[in-house]
């Protein structure tokens, strides 16, 4: 038995060396970490239980060259909570996917769903391994199975792109609830070399799928960082806001920030004049516990903020207009961003808070080409189908159809209130007066005076008091009481069933 056990130890040591010390040294020389080092950064010390450690390629002759077949999988704890982890191993065939590699990742995914554990992907790799995937039998055996594509957000899936990633790692990323990408890496369907061979297009990795492309154009990543450590910390932070699976609520994190704390500082942050910009992030900082929040997709659709935070220790998702960008008006990207965020929050029982300061949508011929009517209604449909608790505060203005998209009174909100400075109308007074009375004013003997009278009348009609008088909104509140209001109404909205939703949006696609 001693000899048998010794052989097992030797096989384990061989597996732990991955592609060999020379390949590990080459990674370190580039300032990169191995798959095992990345796992060590992620998980609580001493908790990683590796599964499939003794696997290798099933191609004859490659057994000794392919420990783990390019991926390391297992179960561990992150901040005390169990998770399933899979990490691409760049030292074995550049992290490409062979038959055994894919079999391991399928098993990891299946176990995460079976036991309700978040799935964490530490990704780097070159996609499907050419020899393994060639032929009708090769490709037939290596496509994603239907059950992997129909997980209905039963558990959170998060991905860090920590090296150039094509094929499989990209499919995982765009199917995830949260993605962070290391600066200097590329994520795409195929790399520049294959693109040039297939289409003749010459392009750099950064131009093809670098961080800036995904931040500003595709929205396929939620955050980025300059180091692997920071990317992994972002995964852990995101998971801290979410439940481990769809049958439980997000964890409560009690803190010392009083629920009765007034936020009178908001009076100096938000200008009285409707056309003056301010940073909505400063408002968020005053409202949430200890001023802490985690923003998703900060550069995609920048006129809309989507953040995870806490009020009274309870996880909340906040959708807020950002007047610093396009005066807060939403375009195509903002619509996609809002829809994606609502689906994620509703799937994992995260209450939604809406902070309005939106003059409408950014309409143009280019926006029409990009289907902005469809994008607006997609946001609207997701909101209408969501069943998590929803609170809505009109801070300064909420104009036109955007009032509905920001969870106005007809969209299932538990409570809708406004600040006394709010303006609620089909269109802004300036635009409305110009459209309706433009010709009359041109013919008037005192156009300036007549215009001022019309603006005064339209401004009165737009005030929240008119809506409150007819009980079309629930109340007009003192801005300094906004945090108190949110804390109290959040508790009421979660009293019966907690924050649990019907998860109507769990089957909504993870991209549009």
Phi, psi and omega in degrees: 000327181298319179294322179295316179295323179297321178297319177299316179300317180296321178294322178293318178298318178300317180295321183290340177281353178053233183279003179114153184299324181296325178284326175296316179298322179295320176297312181299324180297333178270004181079019182253160180254157175280168178301319181292322178293324177294318178298319180298326177292327185280314196265160174295140186304132175078010185255354186282122175250105185281138177241132182080028184296326187265015179285162174202174178300146178265010174280123182306133178094348182256001186303318184279350183256003190222053178301127181078351183054034171090009178209143178244126183234154176175186179240142181206187174241140175237117185052039176088348183258136181290142177218162170257135184236139168223133185229125178291136183255103183295339184281351179244106180050038177058025179074014179290164190255114171260185184298316181290319175309309182294322178299320179295315182291325176297318180294320179297315179299315181298321181289323177302317179290320183297320185250009175067049181243136175303147180250123182247125179250120173257096200257141170190129180168163188261019177084200185294133180289124188307305183301322183290327187266354184289150177088162181294328179287323181296309183289327181296331184272350192238009173282158177297132177287157184302322184294331178289330182272357183236042183278353172052036179051041179290328174227152174295137173238125183233149185223137170246122174272105188252001176196173180306130189225124179226153179068235186312309179302326178290318178300318178297316183298310185286351174263002186271162176277339178210136179226132170237148183231135178287130177303137181095356179258170180232138175232126179193178178293315180215158183279170181303324182295315179294323179300315181296319180293320186280322188236347184086356181283130177255125186205149177277163178299320181295321179289331183281310186208035178285174183303316183297321178300314184282330176292311192263339187241314186264332185068019184275358172235154181257334179206171175211169181202165181270349182223156178296323179300316181292320177301315182292324175298324178294321175301314182295320180295315178301312181298332181295337180273343188254157171288166177285332179205174190284354181262004177231160177277162174300151182293142173279135179235089184293146180213180186268359182287118187294138175288346180263008182291124176282157182232054183295345177298337181298334180296331179265347179275318184265116180293150177291322182290131186294335185263008177263134183278157173205166183266112181297337179297330177292326176293313180302316183301325179285329189276326190268166181301124175055020177068018186255130174209161183238113184272139176250141180051057186295333183255353178263125184057057190292349177281359178228132177260133172236116186224152169257136180205195178220146170228122185063028180082353182266134177298135174226150171254129183244128174248117186223139176287148182243098182298345179290343181238120178053031181059017180089000181288138185268138174246198183301313181297318180299322179297314179296319181297315179297316181299313180301317183291317179299317179298316181295314182295318181293328181288332184242025169061042179255114179303149183249137175239131181246127177244109188272131159201074190228125180275002181130201181256152178276094182265144179190171177296324179293320178296323178295322177297331181265017172065046181297326176301317178296317182295321178297314181288330175298315175300314181298317181294318178299317180297316181296328182273347181288146183232008173291159173305140182225130178239141187225128180232119176273110185277308184228316176204151175210107196241135172068211181299336180298334177301321177289316181297332177270023175068056171289187191299338185264006190249022172086016178291147174289320179215137173234122179227170180220153168285158178296340179277358188291151175233120182235120184194170176294323175209165179293150181307317182300310181294315182301314180296319180297318183289314187280320188245012185305312183292319179299318181294326178294330182265356184286150176284330178233070186300321182295315181294316179296322179296317180299320179296317180295319179297321179297317179295314181294324179294321178296316180297333182274352185291152182291341183295327179294316178293322180293323181298327180265010182054041173271341167232165187281329182187165167250125187245155172293125180309325180293344180262008188298316179295317179300316179299312181297318181297315182291316182288329175297318178297318179295316183295334182260008188294315186281305186244020187065215178262012187295138178249174175279355179058041179298335186260007183296337180262005178292140180303151180276005174200161186229000000 
